[in-house]
Amino acid sequence: MFQRLREDIQTVFRKDPAARNLWEVLSYPGLWAIVSHRVAHWMWGHRLKTLARWLSNSTRFFTGIEIHPGATIGRRFFIDHGMGVVIGETAEIGNDVLMYHQVTLGGSSLEKVKRHPTVGDNVLIGMGAKIIGAITIGDGARIGANAVVTRDVPANATVVGIPGKVVKQDGVYVAATRPAPAPAVPFVMDQNLNALDPQADAIQALLREVETLKARLAALETGKEGAASRVPGEWHPEDIEAITR
């Protein structure tokens, strides 16, 4: 127990540059939320489920972090800031996962089955992300801030947007996404992944296309207005240009 606590404290120092000393770290709600969860999870597995729920709900009151005692969480898990985090009963989280505030690992079924996500090792989940359903987030994946993920994410992939889309895989940007920005920021602080939102790029492309079509329509209408003064049956250069454009 104390060895795990020491490991959790060391994890805070590694993943939060704002952590200055031990006394500050001991005030972190994310630290106490995971310590409390480990106790509640032990109770849950030893037929003390009601007591486990009371402990988890009390922890939610004091920290703003709700972790169901049935959730399975690996080692060196860190929730930075933490307010508004919700982790469901059948969620599974691997080792060395970093999660920011307002994240939800939610269910998509009312049946008593596996209905919450499984998160692999070394995953970064940005602030406000929503991961819904019995899906799998592969090892080393990065979920962008405010992304909504409802499908499996492969290992070492970067997902952004609503709905979540893979924009980077194994360090290579996938088709239809913008080139990689430079320089890259460190892993633990790389939350600004929505700057790669493919939907925003698609919307901008559509707006440019609309403007182009509007300009062509205006040119055609201008040509029609001048047609009344022309000799019937006579071809003009602008007519040919409008047809072949």
C-alpha positions in Angstrom: 0.0 0.0 0.0 2.7 2.5 1.0 4.8 1.4 -1.9 2.0 2.2 -4.3 1.5 5.6 -2.6 5.1 6.4 -3.1 4.9 5.4 -6.7 1.8 7.5 -7.2 3.6 10.6 -5.7 6.6 10.1 -7.9 4.3 9.9 -10.9 2.8 13.3 -10.0 6.3 14.8 -10.0 7.1 13.3 -13.4 3.9 14.3 -15.1 3.1 17.7 -13.6 5.8 20.4 -13.9 3.8 22.6 -11.5 4.5 20.1 -8.6 7.1 21.8 -6.4 7.3 19.7 -3.3 5.7 16.8 -1.4 3.3 18.9 0.6 1.8 20.4 -2.5 1.5 17.0 -4.1 -0.3 15.6 -1.0 -3.0 18.3 -1.7 -3.8 17.0 -5.2 -7.3 15.7 -5.5 -6.2 13.4 -8.4 -3.8 11.6 -6.0 -6.3 11.0 -3.3 -8.9 10.0 -5.7 -6.8 7.1 -7.0 -5.6 6.2 -3.4 -9.2 6.0 -2.3 -10.2 4.0 -5.4 -7.7 1.4 -4.6 -9.3 0.9 -1.2 -12.8 0.9 -2.6 -11.8 -1.5 -5.4 -10.4 -3.9 -2.8 -13.7 -3.7 -0.9 -15.7 -4.3 -4.1 -13.8 -7.5 -4.7 -14.3 -8.7 -1.1 -18.1 -8.5 -0.9 -18.2 -5.1 0.7 -19.8 -3.4 -2.3 -22.1 -1.1 -0.4 -19.3 0.2 1.7 -17.2 0.6 -1.4 -19.9 2.8 -3.0 -20.1 4.9 0.1 -16.3 5.4 0.0 -16.3 6.3 -3.7 -19.2 8.7 -3.4 -17.5 10.4 -0.4 -14.3 10.7 -2.5 -16.3 12.3 -5.3 -17.7 14.9 -2.8 -14.2 15.9 -1.7 -12.3 15.7 -5.0 -14.9 16.1 -7.8 -13.6 12.9 -9.3 -16.0 10.0 -9.6 -14.5 6.5 -10.0 -16.7 3.5 -9.7 -15.2 1.0 -7.3 -15.6 -1.7 -9.9 -13.3 0.0 -12.4 -9.9 -1.6 -12.9 -7.0 0.8 -12.9 -3.3 0.0 -13.4 -0.2 1.5 -11.9 1.2 5.1 -12.2 -2.2 6.5 -13.2 -2.5 10.2 -12.8 -5.5 12.6 -13.1 -4.3 16.2 -13.5 -6.7 18.8 -12.0 -9.4 16.1 -12.0 -12.6 18.1 -11.5 -15.5 16.4 -13.4 -13.8 13.1 -14.3 -16.2 10.1 -14.5 -14.9 6.5 -14.8 -17.6 3.8 -15.1 -17.9 0.5 -13.4 -16.5 -1.8 -16.2 -13.8 0.6 -17.3 -10.3 -0.8 -17.5 -7.2 1.5 -17.5 -3.7 0.3 -18.1 -0.4 1.5 -16.7 1.2 5.0 -17.0 -2.0 6.7 -18.2 -2.4 10.5 -18.0 -5.9 11.9 -17.8 -7.0 15.6 -17.6 -10.2 17.1 -16.2 -13.7 16.7 -17.5 -12.9 13.3 -19.0 -15.7 10.7 -19.1 -15.2 6.9 -19.6 -18.9 6.2 -20.1 -21.1 3.3 -21.0 -23.5 2.9 -23.9 -25.7 0.1 -22.6 -28.2 -0.5 -19.8 -27.4 -4.2 -19.6 -25.1 -5.6 -16.9 -22.3 -6.4 -19.3 -18.9 -4.9 -20.2 -20.1 -1.4 -21.3 -17.2 0.9 -20.6 -13.9 1.5 -22.4 -10.7 -0.3 -22.1 -7.7 2.0 -22.1 -4.2 0.6 -22.8 -0.8 1.6 -21.4 0.9 5.0 -21.9 -2.3 6.7 -23.1 -2.9 10.5 -22.9 -6.5 11.6 -22.6 -7.0 15.4 -23.1 -9.3 17.6 -21.1 -13.0 17.2 -21.8 -12.7 14.0 -23.9 -15.6 11.6 -23.9 -14.8 7.9 -24.6 -18.1 6.0 -24.7 -18.9 2.3 -25.0 -17.1 -1.0 -24.7 -14.3 0.1 -27.0 -10.5 -0.3 -26.8 -8.0 2.5 -26.8 -4.7 1.1 -27.9 -1.3 1.5 -26.2 0.3 4.8 -26.7 -2.7 6.5 -28.1 -3.5 10.2 -27.7 -7.1 11.5 -27.4 -7.4 15.2 -28.1 -9.2 17.7 -25.9 -13.0 17.5 -26.2 -12.9 14.6 -28.6 -15.8 12.2 -28.6 -14.6 8.6 -29.2 -17.1 5.8 -29.9 -15.0 3.4 -31.9 -11.8 1.4 -31.2 -8.6 3.4 -31.5 -5.4 1.6 -32.7 -2.2 1.7 -30.8 0.0 4.8 -31.2 -2.8 6.8 -32.9 -3.9 10.4 -32.4 -7.6 11.1 -32.3 -9.4 14.4 -32.5 -12.8 15.9 -33.3 -16.5 15.0 -32.9 -16.8 12.2 -33.7 -13.2 11.3 -33.1 -11.1 10.6 -36.1 -7.6 9.2 -36.4 -5.3 12.0 -37.7 -1.9 10.4 -36.9 -0.8 6.8 -36.8 2.7 5.6 -35.7 4.1 9.1 -36.0 2.8 9.6 -39.6 -0.1 11.9 -40.5 -2.9 10.1 -42.3 -4.4 11.3 -45.6 -6.7 14.4 -45.7 -5.0 15.9 -42.6 -2.8 18.9 -42.6 1.0 18.5 -42.4 2.7 18.0 -39.0 3.2 21.2 -37.1 6.7 21.9 -35.8 8.1 21.7 -33.3 6.2 19.0 -31.4 5.6 19.7 -27.6 6.4 17.1 -24.9 4.1 14.1 -24.6 2.6 15.0 -21.2 1.6 18.5 -22.3 0.4 17.6 -25.9 -3.3 18.2 -25.5 -3.8 20.8 -28.3 -4.7 18.1 -30.8 -7.9 19.7 -32.0 -5.7 22.0 -34.1 -5.5 19.0 -36.5 -9.3 18.7 -36.7 -10.1 17.2 -40.2 -13.7 18.4 -40.0 -12.5 22.0 -39.7 -10.4 21.5 -42.8 -13.3 20.0 -44.7 -15.6 22.8 -43.7 -13.0 25.4 -44.9 -12.7 23.6 -48.2 -16.5 23.6 -48.7 -16.6 27.3 -47.9 -13.9 28.0 -50.5 -15.8 25.9 -53.1 -19.0 27.8 -52.4 -17.3 31.1 -52.9 -15.9 29.9 -56.2 -19.3 28.7 -57.4 -20.9 32.0 -56.4 -18.3 33.9 -58.4 -18.9 31.7 -61.4 -22.7 32.1 -61.1 -22.3 35.9 -60.9 -20.2 35.9 -64.0 -22.8 33.9 -65.9 -25.6 36.2 -64.8 -23.6 39.2 -65.9 -23.2 37.6 -69.3 -27.0 37.0 -69.6 -27.7 40.6 -68.7 -25.6 41.8 -71.6 -27.1 39.3 -74.0 -30.1 41.5 -74.8 -28.0 44.0 -76.7 -26.4 41.3 -78.9 -27.4 40.3 -82.4 -29.4 37.0 -82.2 -27.4 33.9 -83.3 -24.1 35.7 -82.9 -21.4 34.1 -80.7 -19.3 36.3 -78.4 -16.0 35.4 -76.8 -17.6 35.6 -73.3 -20.2 33.0 -74.3 -17.5 30.5 -75.3 -15.6 31.2 -72.1 -18.7 30.7 -69.9 -19.5 27.3 -71.6 -15.9 25.9 -71.5 -15.0 27.3 -68.0 
